[in-house]
């Protein structure tokens, strides 16, 4: 199990990290919101422990961005304010659970394991991601559009899966290079454009409505044309 802990208080962060590690859980840490968002974009986690009060992007905003990107990783909020209003605000932002400071580590661990169990069951029963008539099944690695099966290579599927998990969000070439190909500095490669064209031939060309759009100077976005003013 891989857990991301986002907490800016060093002593508490160290305590949580030590506790999870002693229970043979893989732990990554971030001490600010910006770092957390970068890590969530590049890596997959089984759960996120997220402090609300952070020095830059607060935990509620991070949670909203996580959900807006199509990422449904279980999120447990840590809060020093246990009022009903604050708890409701956190759950409305997309959190799955919350824990009021101070807390016992045993309770944190139990809540995280429960969230991951529920998430694993939900993923097994709702593992298909859709956009209009496009269906991407992350378990069987199959793709259909308007009920017609579409055969993709492994890399084409990986790119499409990333695009549909971030549907409606413009992703730059650099973001796609890092997330899909794990290339961080080679800005001269045109591999993104090549594979976008491959996908367009299979996903868009045979159908009337186009789903893959180029946003000039910014990158690519997967969305329905009804949501897209400047078609490309």
C-alpha positions in Angstrom: 0.0 0.0 0.0 1.4 3.4 -1.0 0.4 6.4 1.0 1.1 10.1 0.5 1.2 12.1 3.7 0.9 15.9 3.3 1.7 17.7 6.5 3.9 20.8 7.3 4.5 20.1 11.0 7.8 18.2 11.1 7.2 16.3 14.4 3.7 15.1 13.4 4.9 14.2 9.9 7.8 12.2 11.3 5.4 10.4 13.7 3.0 9.4 10.9 5.7 8.3 8.6 7.4 6.2 11.2 4.0 4.6 12.2 3.1 3.6 8.6 6.6 2.4 7.9 6.5 0.1 11.0 3.4 -1.4 9.6 5.2 -2.2 6.3 3.4 0.5 4.3 5.2 2.6 1.7 5.1 6.3 2.6 5.8 9.4 0.5 5.7 12.8 2.1 5.1 16.4 1.1 5.3 19.5 3.3 3.4 21.9 1.1 0.5 21.8 -1.3 2.4 22.5 -4.5 4.7 19.5 -3.9 1.8 17.3 -3.1 0.0 18.2 -6.3 3.1 17.5 -8.4 3.5 14.1 -6.7 -0.1 13.2 -7.3 0.2 14.1 -11.0 3.3 11.9 -11.4 2.5 8.9 -9.2 -0.4 6.8 -8.1 -1.2 6.3 -4.4 -3.6 4.1 -2.5 -4.5 6.8 0.0 -3.7 10.4 0.9 -3.4 11.8 4.4 -3.9 15.5 4.0 -3.6 18.3 6.5 -6.0 21.2 5.9 -3.7 24.0 7.0 -0.7 24.2 4.7 1.6 27.1 3.9 0.7 27.5 0.2 -2.3 25.6 -1.3 -4.5 24.5 1.5 -5.8 21.0 1.9 -9.4 21.8 0.9 -8.2 23.2 -2.4 -5.9 20.3 -3.0 -8.8 17.9 -2.4 -10.9 19.8 -4.9 -8.2 19.7 -7.5 -7.7 16.0 -7.0 -11.3 15.3 -7.6 -11.5 17.8 -10.6 -8.7 15.8 -12.3 -10.7 12.6 -12.1 -8.6 11.1 -9.4 -10.7 9.2 -6.8 -7.9 8.2 -4.5 -9.2 8.0 -0.9 -8.4 11.2 1.0 -8.4 11.6 4.8 -8.2 15.1 6.1 -6.4 16.1 9.2 -7.9 19.1 10.9 -7.3 21.0 14.1 -10.9 22.4 13.9 -13.5 19.7 14.7 -16.6 21.8 14.3 -19.5 20.4 12.2 -19.1 23.3 9.7 -15.4 22.6 9.0 -16.0 18.8 8.7 -18.9 19.4 6.2 -16.7 21.8 4.2 -14.0 19.1 4.0 -16.3 16.4 2.9 -18.0 18.7 0.4 -14.5 19.3 -1.1 -14.2 15.6 -1.9 -12.6 14.1 1.2 -13.6 10.6 2.2 -13.0 10.9 6.0 -11.4 13.2 8.5 -9.5 13.0 11.8 -9.3 15.8 14.4 -6.0 16.6 15.9 -4.6 15.4 18.3 -5.3 11.7 17.4 -3.9 8.3 18.1 -1.9 6.7 15.3 -3.8 3.5 15.7 -7.0 5.2 14.8 -5.4 6.9 11.7 -4.1 3.6 10.5 -7.4 1.9 11.0 -9.3 4.6 9.1 -6.8 4.5 6.2 -7.1 0.7 5.9 -10.9 1.0 5.9 -10.8 3.6 3.2 -8.5 1.6 1.0 -10.7 -1.5 1.4 -13.8 0.4 0.3 -11.9 2.0 -2.5 -10.6 -1.4 -3.8 -14.1 -2.8 -3.8 -15.4 0.3 -5.6 -12.6 0.1 -8.2 -13.4 -3.5 -8.9 -17.1 -2.7 -9.5 -16.6 0.7 -11.3 -13.4 0.4 -13.1 -14.5 1.9 -16.4 -14.0 5.6 -17.1 -16.3 7.2 -19.7 -16.5 10.4 -21.8 -19.6 10.5 -24.0 -19.7 7.2 -25.9 -16.0 6.5 -25.2 -15.4 3.8 -22.5 -11.9 3.0 -21.1 -11.7 0.0 -18.9 -8.6 0.3 -16.7 -8.8 -3.4 -15.6 -9.2 -5.2 -18.9 -7.3 -2.5 -20.8 -10.0 -2.4 -23.3 -11.5 0.6 -25.2 -14.8 1.0 -26.9 -16.5 3.9 -28.6 -20.2 3.8 -29.5 -20.0 0.1 -28.6 -17.3 -0.6 -31.1 -14.0 -2.1 -29.8 -10.9 -0.1 -30.5 -7.5 -1.8 -30.5 -4.7 0.2 -29.0 -1.0 -0.4 -28.3 0.2 -0.4 -24.7 1.6 3.1 -25.0 -1.5 4.4 -26.8 -3.7 3.0 -24.0 -1.4 4.5 -21.3 -1.7 8.0 -23.0 -5.5 7.7 -23.4 -6.0 6.5 -19.8 -4.1 9.5 -18.6 -6.1 11.9 -20.8 -9.4 10.5 -19.7 -8.5 10.5 -16.0 -7.8 14.2 -16.5 -10.7 14.8 -18.9 -11.6 18.5 -19.3 -8.2 19.6 -18.1 -5.6 20.9 -20.5 -2.3 19.0 -20.2 0.9 20.4 -21.6 3.3 18.4 -23.7 5.8 18.5 -20.8 3.2 17.2 -18.3 2.4 14.3 -20.7 6.1 13.5 -21.2 6.6 13.3 -17.5 3.5 11.4 -16.6 3.2 9.0 -19.5 6.8 8.5 -20.7 8.7 9.5 -17.5 10.7 11.9 -19.7 11.6 15.1 -17.7 14.1 17.2 -19.7 14.0 16.2 -23.4 11.9 19.0 -24.8 13.1 18.3 -28.4 11.1 15.1 -28.7 7.8 15.0 -30.6 6.7 11.7 -29.2 3.6 13.3 -27.6 2.4 14.8 -30.9 3.0 11.5 -32.7 1.0 9.5 -30.2 -1.8 12.1 -30.1 -2.1 11.6 -33.9 -2.2 7.8 -33.4 -5.0 8.2 -31.0 -6.9 10.6 -33.2 -6.9 8.1 -36.0 -8.4 5.4 -33.8 -10.5 7.4 -31.3 -11.8 10.4 -33.4 -11.4 9.8 -37.1 -14.1 7.2 -37.5 -16.6 9.2 -35.5 -18.5 12.5 -36.0 -17.8 14.1 -32.6 -14.1 14.7 -31.9 -12.9 14.2 -28.3 -9.1 15.0 -28.6 -8.5 18.8 -28.9 -5.4 20.9 -29.3 -5.3 24.1 -27.3 -2.8 26.2 -29.1 0.3 27.1 -27.1 -0.9 25.0 -24.1 -1.3 21.4 -25.0 -4.1 18.8 -25.3 -7.4 18.1 -23.7 -9.9 15.2 -23.9 -13.4 16.6 -23.8 -16.7 16.6 -25.7 -17.1 19.2 -28.5 -20.1 20.7 -26.7 -17.7 21.9 -24.0 -15.1 23.1 -26.5 -15.6 26.5 -28.3 -12.6 26.5 -30.6 -12.5 23.2 -32.4 -9.2 21.9 -33.7 
